[in-house]
């Protein structure tokens, strides 16, 4: 159900043009009947825990070094990227050791200052809302709430009248320098930004109880259509069923910048949205079947099933390397697996369909065992010890994998919610 948005609100013009028709995936299967399976042991969990402490301490020591402060929000290899504040808070919760929160707050405080100073006008791929939400819930620090609000309501945020075309190119119209208007456009190459800002609207609703007028636009006119584009073998939409305007990608379709890990970011947003609707007493029944459809497609097309390692790109997303003859060369990046694996655990917990437990365990264990000092010989580029970014992306959502796979909804395992 869509909410009417006043035409006087410029942010609505930005997102609503070309997004009038809500898109649902084709041939969505119904959820399977639940069966009782218990909670089998999580493979590689002990190594995941060991890496968590070892690498957590490595980047805590890095943060303690005065040479590394203030954090550089233009250097995305640093530990703040991929929401390091969220990762450290979850380590504190999981280990029941509050010392880790010192590092969470060091990151969150600096990140909040960065967001507030720019009134939300930061690049869309740097929008990390969950750590701020968790930080405010833990400490009551008003600065964290102010920063989260700026991400979704700030006058320079991606939902407001700003100047960055990364968002407008996907979702509506904007004005070029000199006043020339852009035509309605659509570009799923900005799937990551779409997922991040939609999740920020979810996080803000969890915090305040107030729904952003563009939340459902984000879910149904942005995140879900982007996933449909990913699953379309031709990566072209039917202009009748999805009249979103002119494609503005960096090359001709198929789209060449929907990397496989970005699908996990979109799935996480849909799961966070669904969990919020459950908590509010009005579950959105459309979401679980969509998640199942995407997971089935992802496993068949984006995973090296003999190892559980995710391909960085696939034939579907038209990215990755090519050899001298122009033939595609797929390469695995299981160091990114933890951006997708938790979605399998969530759907297993939702449906109790053992298929998703098996697939999720394969991805989770490949992500753990194919990384750091315990690298698998068959996976050549899995080291996530080399940068703070790699640490944060591996531990920002994987705690929820452990939580859902354990059948536990409590905070003792460092839940993100």
C-alpha positions as CSV (number, residue, x, y, z in Angstrom):
1,X,0.0,0.0,0.0
2,X,1.5,3.3,-1.1
3,X,1.2,6.5,0.9
4,X,0.2,9.7,-0.9
5,X,3.2,12.2,-1.0
6,X,2.6,15.9,-1.4
7,X,3.9,17.3,-4.7
8,X,5.4,20.2,-2.8
9,X,8.0,17.9,-1.3
10,X,10.9,17.9,-3.7
11,X,12.3,14.7,-2.3
12,X,9.2,12.9,-3.5
13,X,9.7,14.2,-7.0
14,X,13.2,12.8,-6.9
15,X,12.2,9.3,-6.0
16,X,8.6,9.0,-7.2
17,X,9.0,9.9,-10.9
18,X,9.3,6.6,-12.9
19,X,8.5,4.6,-9.8
20,X,4.7,4.7,-9.9
21,X,4.2,1.1,-10.6
22,X,5.2,-1.3,-7.9
23,X,7.1,-4.3,-9.2
24,X,7.0,-7.8,-7.8
25,X,9.2,-10.7,-8.9
26,X,7.9,-13.1,-11.5
27,X,6.9,-16.7,-10.6
28,X,7.4,-16.3,-6.9
29,X,7.2,-19.6,-5.1
30,X,5.1,-20.0,-2.0
31,X,6.9,-20.6,1.3
32,X,7.4,-24.3,2.1
33,X,5.7,-25.9,5.0
34,X,7.8,-25.8,8.2
35,X,9.4,-29.0,9.4
36,X,11.2,-29.7,12.7
37,X,14.9,-29.9,12.2
38,X,16.5,-28.7,15.4
39,X,19.7,-26.7,15.3
40,X,22.6,-28.6,13.9
41,X,26.2,-27.6,14.8
42,X,27.4,-24.6,12.8
43,X,30.5,-25.6,10.8
44,X,33.6,-23.4,11.3
45,X,32.0,-21.5,14.1
46,X,35.0,-22.0,16.4
47,X,37.3,-20.5,13.8
48,X,34.9,-17.7,13.2
49,X,35.1,-16.9,16.9
50,X,38.9,-17.2,17.0
51,X,39.2,-14.8,14.0
52,X,36.7,-12.4,15.6
53,X,38.9,-12.0,18.7
54,X,42.3,-12.0,16.9
55,X,41.3,-9.6,14.1
56,X,39.2,-7.5,16.5
57,X,42.2,-7.0,18.7
58,X,44.4,-6.2,15.6
59,X,42.1,-3.3,14.6
60,X,41.5,-2.2,18.2
61,X,45.2,-1.8,18.5
62,X,45.2,0.1,15.3
63,X,42.5,2.4,16.7
64,X,44.6,2.9,19.8
65,X,47.5,4.3,17.8
66,X,47.3,8.1,17.7
67,X,48.8,8.1,14.2
68,X,45.5,6.6,12.9
69,X,43.2,9.3,14.3
70,X,41.2,11.1,13.3
71,X,39.7,8.5,11.0
72,X,39.8,9.3,7.3
73,X,36.4,9.1,5.8
74,X,37.8,9.2,2.3
75,X,39.9,6.1,3.0
76,X,37.6,3.1,2.7
77,X,40.1,0.5,3.6
78,X,39.9,1.7,7.2
79,X,37.9,-0.1,9.9
80,X,35.0,2.4,9.9
81,X,33.9,1.3,6.5
82,X,31.2,-1.4,6.4
83,X,30.1,-0.2,9.8
84,X,33.0,-1.1,12.1
85,X,31.1,0.4,15.0
86,X,28.4,-2.2,14.5
87,X,31.0,-5.0,14.3
88,X,32.7,-4.0,17.6
89,X,29.4,-3.6,19.4
90,X,28.5,-7.1,18.5
91,X,31.8,-8.5,19.6
92,X,31.2,-6.8,23.0
93,X,27.8,-8.4,23.2
94,X,28.9,-11.9,22.0
95,X,31.9,-12.0,24.3
96,X,30.1,-10.2,27.1
97,X,33.2,-8.0,27.4
98,X,32.4,-4.3,27.3
99,X,36.0,-3.3,26.4
100,X,35.1,-3.7,22.8
101,X,32.5,-0.9,23.0
102,X,35.3,1.6,23.5
103,X,36.3,1.0,19.9
104,X,32.7,0.9,18.7
105,X,32.2,4.4,20.2
106,X,35.4,5.7,18.8
107,X,34.2,4.8,15.3
108,X,30.6,5.8,15.8
109,X,31.4,9.2,17.3
110,X,33.7,10.1,14.4
111,X,31.3,8.8,11.8
112,X,28.4,10.7,13.4
113,X,30.4,13.9,13.3
114,X,31.1,13.2,9.6
115,X,27.4,12.7,8.8
116,X,26.2,15.6,10.9
117,X,28.8,18.0,9.5
118,X,27.6,17.1,6.0
119,X,23.9,17.1,7.0
120,X,23.5,13.6,5.6
121,X,25.2,14.6,2.3
122,X,27.7,11.7,2.1
123,X,28.2,9.2,-0.7
124,X,25.5,6.6,-0.7
125,X,28.0,3.8,-0.4
126,X,29.0,5.2,3.0
127,X,25.6,5.1,4.6
128,X,25.9,2.8,7.6
129,X,22.8,3.2,9.8
130,X,22.8,0.0,12.0
131,X,25.8,0.9,14.1
132,X,24.3,4.2,14.9
133,X,21.0,2.6,15.9
134,X,22.6,0.0,18.1
135,X,24.9,2.7,19.6
136,X,21.9,4.9,20.5
137,X,20.0,2.0,22.0
138,X,23.1,1.0,24.0
139,X,24.2,4.4,25.2
140,X,21.4,7.0,24.6
141,X,24.0,9.2,22.9
142,X,21.9,11.9,21.2
143,X,24.6,12.4,18.6
144,X,24.1,8.9,17.2
145,X,20.3,9.6,16.9
146,X,21.1,13.0,15.2
147,X,23.4,11.3,12.7
148,X,20.8,8.7,11.8
149,X,18.2,11.3,11.4
150,X,20.5,13.3,9.1
151,X,21.0,10.3,6.9
152,X,17.3,10.1,6.1
153,X,16.0,13.6,6.6
154,X,19.1,15.9,6.3
155,X,18.7,18.6,3.7
156,X,21.7,17.1,1.8
157,X,20.8,13.5,2.3
158,X,20.0,11.1,-0.5
159,X,16.3,11.4,0.2
160,X,16.4,15.2,0.0
161,X,17.3,17.9,-2.5
162,X,21.0,17.3,-2.8
163,X,23.4,17.5,-5.7
164,X,24.7,14.0,-6.1
165,X,23.4,12.2,-9.2
166,X,24.2,8.7,-7.8
167,X,20.7,8.5,-6.4
168,X,18.7,10.6,-8.8
169,X,20.1,8.6,-11.8
170,X,18.4,5.6,-10.4
171,X,15.2,6.9,-8.9
172,X,13.9,10.0,-10.6
173,X,14.8,13.4,-11.8
174,X,17.4,16.0,-10.8
175,X,18.7,19.2,-12.1
176,X,22.1,19.5,-13.8
177,X,24.3,22.4,-13.2
178,X,22.8,25.3,-15.2
179,X,19.3,24.2,-14.6
180,X,18.8,21.6,-17.3
181,X,16.4,18.9,-16.1
182,X,17.3,15.2,-16.4
183,X,14.7,12.9,-17.9
184,X,13.3,10.1,-15.7
185,X,16.0,7.4,-15.5
186,X,16.7,4.1,-13.9
187,X,20.1,2.5,-13.2
188,X,20.3,-0.7,-11.1
189,X,24.0,-0.2,-10.9
190,X,23.2,1.8,-7.8
191,X,21.7,-1.2,-6.1
192,X,24.0,-0.8,-3.1
193,X,23.1,2.9,-2.4
194,X,19.4,2.0,-2.8
195,X,19.7,-0.8,-0.2
196,X,21.7,1.3,2.2
197,X,19.3,4.3,2.3
198,X,16.2,2.1,2.5
199,X,17.8,0.3,5.4
200,X,18.5,3.7,7.0
201,X,14.8,4.5,6.8
202,X,14.0,1.2,8.4
203,X,16.6,1.8,11.2
204,X,15.1,5.3,11.8
205,X,11.6,3.9,12.1
206,X,12.8,1.3,14.6
207,X,14.3,4.1,16.6
208,X,11.5,6.7,16.4
209,X,8.4,4.7,15.5
210,X,7.8,7.1,12.6
211,X,7.7,5.9,9.0
212,X,9.5,7.8,6.4
213,X,7.1,8.7,3.5
214,X,9.5,7.1,1.0
215,X,10.1,3.8,2.8
216,X,7.8,1.7,0.7
217,X,9.1,3.4,-2.4
218,X,12.6,2.3,-1.4
219,X,11.4,-1.3,-0.7
220,X,9.0,-1.9,-3.6
221,X,10.2,0.6,-6.3
222,X,13.9,0.4,-5.7
223,X,15.3,-2.6,-3.8
224,X,13.0,-5.3,-5.2
225,X,13.1,-4.1,-8.9
226,X,16.9,-4.0,-8.6
227,X,16.9,-7.6,-7.5
228,X,14.6,-8.5,-10.4
229,X,17.1,-6.8,-12.8
230,X,19.8,-9.0,-11.3
231,X,17.8,-12.2,-11.9
232,X,16.7,-11.3,-15.4
233,X,18.9,-13.3,-17.8
234,X,19.0,-10.4,-20.2
235,X,19.2,-7.8,-17.5
236,X,16.5,-5.8,-19.4
237,X,13.2,-4.9,-18.0
238,X,9.9,-5.2,-20.0
239,X,9.2,-1.6,-20.7
240,X,5.5,-2.3,-20.3
241,X,5.8,-3.9,-16.9
242,X,8.6,-1.7,-15.7
243,X,8.6,1.8,-17.4
244,X,11.5,3.3,-15.6
245,X,12.9,5.5,-18.3
246,X,16.3,5.5,-20.0
247,X,19.2,3.3,-18.9
248,X,22.3,5.3,-18.0
249,X,24.8,2.6,-17.2
250,X,28.5,2.8,-18.0
251,X,28.0,0.4,-20.8
252,X,25.2,-1.3,-22.8
253,X,23.0,-3.8,-21.1
254,X,23.5,-6.4,-19.6
255,X,24.4,-4.2,-16.6
256,X,28.0,-4.5,-15.6
257,X,28.2,-3.3,-12.1
258,X,25.8,-5.3,-10.0
259,X,28.5,-7.3,-8.2
260,X,27.2,-10.4,-6.4
261,X,27.9,-9.2,-2.9
262,X,25.6,-6.3,-3.5
263,X,22.7,-8.8,-3.6
264,X,23.4,-9.6,0.1
265,X,23.1,-5.9,1.0
266,X,19.7,-5.8,-0.6
267,X,18.6,-9.0,1.1
268,X,19.7,-7.7,4.4
269,X,17.6,-4.6,3.9
270,X,14.5,-6.7,3.0
271,X,15.1,-8.9,6.1
272,X,15.5,-5.8,8.4
273,X,12.3,-4.4,6.9
274,X,10.4,-7.6,7.3
275,X,11.6,-8.1,10.9
276,X,10.4,-4.5,11.7
277,X,7.0,-5.2,10.3
278,X,6.8,-8.3,12.4
279,X,7.7,-6.3,15.5
280,X,5.1,-3.8,14.6
281,X,2.4,-6.5,14.4
282,X,1.9,-6.2,10.6
283,X,4.2,-8.6,8.8
284,X,4.6,-7.9,5.1
285,X,3.8,-11.4,3.6
286,X,5.4,-10.5,0.2
287,X,8.9,-10.4,1.5
288,X,9.8,-14.0,2.5
289,X,8.9,-15.4,-1.0
290,X,11.0,-12.7,-2.6
291,X,13.9,-13.6,-0.5
292,X,13.5,-17.3,-1.3
293,X,13.5,-16.6,-5.0
294,X,16.6,-14.5,-4.9
295,X,18.5,-17.1,-2.7
296,X,17.6,-19.9,-5.1
297,X,18.8,-17.9,-8.1
298,X,22.0,-16.8,-6.2
299,X,23.0,-20.3,-5.3
300,X,22.6,-21.6,-8.8
301,X,24.3,-18.7,-10.6
302,X,26.7,-17.0,-8.2
303,X,28.3,-19.7,-6.0
304,X,31.1,-22.1,-6.8
305,X,29.2,-25.0,-5.3
306,X,32.2,-27.3,-4.8
307,X,33.7,-24.9,-2.3
308,X,30.8,-22.6,-1.2
309,X,32.8,-19.6,-2.4
310,X,30.9,-16.7,-3.9
311,X,31.9,-15.5,-7.4
312,X,32.7,-11.8,-7.3
313,X,30.8,-11.4,-10.6
314,X,28.9,-13.9,-12.7
315,X,27.6,-14.3,-16.2
316,X,24.4,-12.8,-15.0
317,X,26.0,-9.5,-13.8
318,X,28.3,-9.2,-16.7
319,X,31.4,-8.3,-14.7
320,X,34.7,-9.7,-13.7
321,X,37.8,-10.4,-15.7
322,X,38.2,-11.7,-19.2
323,X,41.1,-13.5,-20.9
324,X,42.9,-12.4,-24.0
325,X,40.2,-13.9,-26.2
326,X,37.4,-12.1,-24.4
327,X,36.2,-15.2,-22.6
328,X,34.8,-14.7,-19.1
329,X,37.0,-15.7,-16.2
330,X,35.1,-16.1,-13.0
331,X,36.9,-15.8,-9.7
332,X,35.8,-16.5,-6.2
333,X,35.8,-14.1,-3.3
334,X,34.7,-16.0,-0.2
335,X,36.0,-13.2,1.9
336,X,32.7,-11.5,0.9
337,X,30.6,-14.5,1.7
338,X,29.4,-13.1,5.1
339,X,27.5,-10.4,3.2
340,X,25.2,-13.0,1.8
341,X,25.3,-16.2,4.0
342,X,23.1,-14.7,6.8
343,X,20.2,-14.5,4.4
344,X,20.3,-18.2,4.0
345,X,20.2,-18.7,7.7
346,X,17.3,-16.3,8.1
347,X,15.3,-18.1,5.5
348,X,16.1,-21.5,7.0
349,X,14.9,-20.2,10.4
350,X,11.8,-18.8,8.7
351,X,10.9,-21.8,6.6
352,X,12.7,-24.7,8.3
353,X,13.6,-25.9,4.8
354,X,16.9,-27.7,5.3
355,X,18.0,-26.7,1.8
356,X,18.8,-23.3,3.0
357,X,20.6,-24.5,6.1
358,X,22.9,-26.6,3.9
359,X,23.6,-23.8,1.4
360,X,24.1,-21.2,4.1
361,X,26.5,-23.4,6.0
362,X,28.5,-24.0,2.9
363,X,28.8,-20.2,2.3
364,X,29.5,-19.4,6.0
365,X,32.2,-22.0,6.4
366,X,33.9,-21.1,3.1
367,X,33.9,-17.4,4.2
368,X,35.6,-18.4,7.5
369,X,38.0,-21.1,6.4
370,X,38.9,-19.5,3.1
371,X,40.2,-16.5,5.0
372,X,43.2,-15.2,6.9
373,X,45.9,-17.7,8.1
374,X,43.6,-20.7,7.6
375,X,43.3,-20.1,3.8
376,X,42.1,-22.9,1.5
377,X,44.5,-23.7,-1.3
378,X,41.6,-23.9,-3.7
379,X,40.5,-20.3,-2.9
380,X,43.3,-17.9,-3.7
381,X,42.1,-14.4,-2.7
382,X,40.3,-14.8,0.6
383,X,42.5,-13.1,3.1
384,X,40.4,-10.6,5.2
385,X,43.1,-9.7,7.7
386,X,44.8,-7.1,5.5
387,X,42.4,-4.2,6.1
388,X,39.9,-2.9,8.6
389,X,37.3,-2.8,5.9
390,X,37.6,-6.5,5.3
391,X,37.3,-7.2,9.1
392,X,34.2,-5.1,9.4
393,X,32.4,-6.5,6.4
394,X,33.0,-10.0,7.7
395,X,31.6,-9.2,11.2
396,X,28.9,-6.7,10.5
397,X,26.2,-9.3,9.7
398,X,27.7,-12.7,10.4
399,X,26.6,-12.5,14.1
400,X,23.1,-12.8,12.8
401,X,24.1,-15.9,10.9
402,X,25.1,-17.4,14.2
403,X,22.0,-16.2,15.9
404,X,19.5,-17.5,13.3
405,X,21.3,-20.8,12.9
406,X,21.3,-21.2,16.7
407,X,17.6,-20.6,16.8
408,X,18.3,-17.8,19.3
409,X,16.7,-14.3,19.0
410,X,18.4,-12.9,22.1
411,X,21.2,-10.3,22.3
412,X,23.7,-12.7,23.9
413,X,25.1,-13.6,20.5
414,X,25.4,-10.0,19.4
415,X,22.3,-9.7,17.3
416,X,22.1,-6.7,15.0
417,X,18.5,-6.0,15.9
